[in-house]
Amino acid sequence: MNIEVEVGSPAPDFKLTANDGQQIGLTEYQGKSRVVLFFVREYN
């Protein structure tokens, strides 16, 4: 899945699997403060 998002536009809804196996979606946090961390692993 490859989606382009323009700077300043809302993030599209997506779901991720938590460590406990629970599915967590962005819409569950609508109206709440949230932080999305994205780590890129360097491949050498």
Secondary structure by P-SEA (a helix, b strand, c coil): cbbbbcccccccbbbbbccccbbbbccccccccbbbbbbbbbcc
